[in-house]
Amino acid sequence: MSPLNFIRSDIQAMSAYVVQPAAGMVKLDAMENPYTLSPDLQSELGRRLGAVALNRYPGQRTEDLKSALQNYVNMPAGYALVLGNGSDELISLLSIACQAPGAVALAPEPGFVMYGLSTQLQGLTYVPVSLTADFALDEPAMAAAIAQHQPAIVYLAYPNNPSANLWDADVIRRLIAQVSAYGGWVVLDEAYQPFSSLTWWDEIRRDPAANAQVLLMRTLSKFGLAGVRIGYMLGRAEVIAQIDKIRPPYNISVLNAECALFALEHREVFQAQAQAIRAERERMSAALAQLKGVTVFPSQANMFLVRFEGEEDIATRLFEALRARGILVKNVSKMHPLLRRCLRPSVGTPEENNAFLAALTDIWTH
């Protein structure tokens, strides 16, 4: 008898999510905020965490965090939010909530891998729709797939990962109207909102009726707390109440809640970091665009997509050459046909970015 006899066959056929070893490397592979807290803020946070009642289950402090986030986003009446252990857990909760015979979730690709993975693990049917060659939403293809499958959930990352672009707002409005007409949900995933010039939250506040079937998902990971694992989802209160029913009762630890509250109290520090990252993004993009045979796609996130002319394995060879020099980026070239010959570097500190630019320029031009 196999010890895996009762493990689902589809799970056995999957590959685990692999995190690249990064010790001693210039780490530009995971869209993290590269800045740490100042020594003074580290000491202050340490004192706060040392006073947390670790012997008690999370309680009021989690509610305090929800209130702080509601204040942070200026939440209007009739809306609520639910907390998740990162956006990943919120995506899983949505899949559980919508798990019914024949239920479908749909997303454009290439996109965030957890949309499809969570959908399939919870037993829903996943329908991917390819973006256009320039990573725009293919509105006719999206509209046709929505009409055919009537998905319970449509995921739209705004900006998208890994292409880092914002999609046409008029197209999004029409897709929302189409999905809303039969009662489906459109999830606007704003993981990279700190680096974007636009947010769909403004659209929701401007026209709440047209966006009644929209759920807005965000994370504090890109805010600067990737290690803390705090995600939150905003939507109409009666809908969020249903998601909250299936949330594990203590999914946010008291330490994570305290870290998040501390960060929101010092939001100006993190906002200044985001501004520095946006400036570095533009500097890096301009430098890379000067290289012959290199295409840099426009970015509204803290990473950008770069395509290289050459053989099919050129991105992999560049990735390996950079890694040999202590520079770690993301090789996305095999994730989707539209990503052929592409790498996705994150934006780091000026020193890290200089090291990346110098190494890549030297490798590419010799």
N, C-alpha and C positions, 0 to 999 in steps of 0.2 A: 504494500500500500504506500503510495507516494505521500510524503509529508505535506505536499501542496494540493492534496486531493480536493479540498474544499475552497481553495483560492480560485477566484474567477479566472477563466482562461484569458479574457481580454487584459486583465491586469498582469498575468504572467507574460503576456506578449509585449507589454509596454517596456520602455526604458525609463529609468529613474532620472529625475532632474539633476543634472550635474553642475556643481559649482566649481569653477576653475580654481586650482591652487594659486594663491596670490602672495604668499609670503615673500617679502623682499622685492616685490614688483611695483612699478608705477601702475596703479590699478584704475584702468579706464574702461572697464567692461560691464559695469552693472548700474549705470545711471545714478550713482550715489552722489550726495553732496560731499565734496572732498574736504570741507572745512570742519575742524573740531572746535569745541568750546574753548574760550580763553581760560587760563588757569584760575582766575577769580570765579568765573561761572562754574567751572568744574568743582571747585571747593564748595560753592553754594549749593549746587545740585547734590553733591555728596552728603552734605549735612541734612538736606531734605530727605534723601533716600534712607539715610541712617535712622531717621525718626519714624519711618513707616512701620505700621503694625503688621509685620509679616506673619504673625500667628493668627491673624483673622482673614477670612475670605474677603475678596473685594466687595465693597458696598457703596457707601456714600461718595467715595472718591471717584468712582466711575460715573456717578450721577453728576458730580462736579465737573468732570471732563466734558460730558455731554452739554452741560449748560455753557461751559466756556466755548465750545465749538459752535453752539447756536449763536452766541454773541459774536464770535469771530466772523461768521458768514452772514450775520444780520438776517436771521431766519424770520420770514413773515408768519403771520398767524395761519394756522391750518396745516403747517408742515412740522415734521419731526425728523430725527436722525437715529440711526442705529450704528453701534460700534462693532468693528470686526478686528480680528487678529490679522491686520493687513487687508488689502483689497481681496486677496485670495480667498479668505474665509467668507467675505460677503458674496463673492461670486458663487461659492458653494451653497450658501444659504439660499440664494435666488434659485439655483437649480433644484434644491430640495423643495422649495415652496411651489415651484411650477411643475413638479414631477407628477405627471398624469399620463394615462395611456395616449400615445401618439404625440406627446408634447415635443416641440422643436425649439431650438435656439439657433440664432443666425448671427454671423459676424463677417465683416469684410476681412480678407487676408491679402498680404501678410499682416498679422496683428498679434495681440498678446496671447500667448499659447494657453493661458489658463481658461480662456473662454471655452475653447473646444474640449480641453481636458476635463474640466469640471462638469461640463454638459454630459459628456460620455460616461464619466464615472457615476453620475446620478441616474443614468438610464434614459436620458433624453436623446433625441436625434439631433446631431449637429450638422448645420448646413453652412459651409463656407462659401463666400462669394468673392472672387478675385477683384482686387483694385485694378485701375487702369495702369498703363505702362508708366505713367508719371505719378502713381500712388494717389490718384484721386478716386473718390467714390464712383463706381460705375452705376449711375442711377438707373438706367434701364434694366441692368442685370439684377440689381438689388430689388427694384420694384417688382420684377417678374418673380423672383424667388419668394418675396414676401407674399405676393398674391397666391402663389402655388402652395406654400407651406403654412401660411398664417402662424409664424413663430410666436411663442409665448414671450420670448425675450429676443430683442435685437441689441447687440452690443456695438456702440460707436465710441472708439477712443478719441479724445479731443484734447490735445494732439494725439496722433497715433504712435504706436510703438511697433516696429522699429523705424518707420519712415519719418517720424518727428514732425509731420505736417498737420495743419488744420484743414479740415474739409469745408467745402462750400456751404455756407449757412443756409442758403435757399434750398439746396438739395436735402440737407438734414431736416429742415422744416417740412418738406413734402413727405419724406419718409416717416417722420413722426406722425403726420396726419394720416398716412396710410395705415400704420400700425395701430394708432389710437382708434380708428374707425371700427375695428373688431375687438378692441379691449386688450390688445397686447401691450407689452412694456418695452420702452426704449431706454437703455442704460447708457448715459453719457459718462464715460470714464475719464475723469480729469486728473489722473495721477500726476501729470506734468504741469498742472496749472500754475505753480509758482514761476514758471519760465515762459508762460504763454502771454500773448498780447490780448487774448480774448478768453472769456469763460461763458459757458452756457447758462450759468446761474443768472447772469444779467438778462438773458432771454426768458428764463422762467419767471423772473420777477416782472418783466415787461408785459408778458402775455401768459399768465398762469393757466388760463383755460385751454390754450392750444398745447400747453405742455403738461396737462394733468396726468398723462400716462408716461411721464419721464421720471426716471430715477437718476439722481446725480451722485456719482461715486468719486470719492477722493481718498488720498492717503497722506499721512505725515511723513512717509518714507522720503519723498523728494523734497519736502519742507526742510529736511535735515536730520530725520530720525529713522533712518532705514533699519537700525538695530532695535528699535523699540516696537515695531510692528503694530501700528495703529492705523486702521482704515475707518472711514465712515461713509454712510449712504444717506442721502437726503431725499425726501419725497413727501407726498401727502400723508398726513398723520395716520389715516385709517389703513393705508397700505404698509407703512413702516411698522405698525402694530402687528401685522400678520408676520412679517419677517422676524420681528423680535420674539415671537412665540417659539421659533425653532433655534434661536441663538442659544448656545450653551450659556448657562447662567453666570459663569465666572470666566468668560472668554478673554477678558482684559485683566491682566495682573495689576496689583496695586503699585508695583514698581513702574510698570509701563504707563499707567495713568498719571502717576506723579511726574514722570519725565515729560509727558505730553503737556501737562498743565504748566510745568516750568517753562517749556519752550514757548507756549502761547503767551505767557507773561513777559517773555523776552523776544517777542516776535520781531521787533525791529532789528535784532541781531541777525536773525535768519532771513529777513527780507533784504538786508544789505548783502548777505552772502548770495542770495538769488540774483541780485543785481550784478554782482561781480561775475557770476557764472554766465549770465546773459551777455555781458561784455566780452568775456573770454570766448564764448561761442562764436560771436561775430568775427573776432580776431582769428580764430582757428579756421573758420570757414573761408575767410578771405585768403589766408596763407595757403590752404590746400588748393583753392581754386586757381592759384598761380602755377600749379604743377601740370605739365602737359600730360594729357591722357587720363586726367582725374576729374570726375564729376562729383560735386558736392551738392546734395539736395537741400533745399531750404528747411530750416529747423525752427520750431517753436518750443523745443524741449531742451533738456540738458544733455543731449547727445545729438549726433547727426549721422546721416547715411552717406557713405562715400563709395562710389563705383570706380573701378579701375579697368582701363583697356588692357587687353591681353588674352592669354589662354584661359580656359575655363577654370583652372586651378590657381589663378593669379592671387585671389584673395586669401586662399589658404596658405600659399607660399609667403605672402606678405605677413600674414598673421604669425606664422612660425618664425620668420626673420625678426619681427618685432619682439616676440616673446624671448628669443635668444638674447636680445639686448635689454631684457628686463622691463618691457612695455607690454601690458596686457590689455587688449581690446576684445571686442566681440566679433567673431567670425559668423556672419549671418548668411553666407553665400549659399549654403545648402538648405536653408530653412524654407524657401519658396522660390519658384522659378523667377519671379520678379526681382529677387535679391541676388541673382547671379553676379559674381565678381564684386560683391559688396562687403565692406567692413562697417561696423558701427562703433566708433569711439565715443566714450562719454567725455564731458568737459570736466577737467580737473582744475587744480590750482595753476597759476601762471607758470610755475616751475615745472609741474608735471606736463603741462601742455607744450612747453618749450622742448622738453625731452622727447615727447612724442613726435612733434613736428621735425625736430632735427634728425631723429632716427629714421622716420619714414622718408623724408626728403633724401637722405643719404642712400637708403636702400633703393628707392625708386629711380634715382638718377644715375646709379652706377650699375 
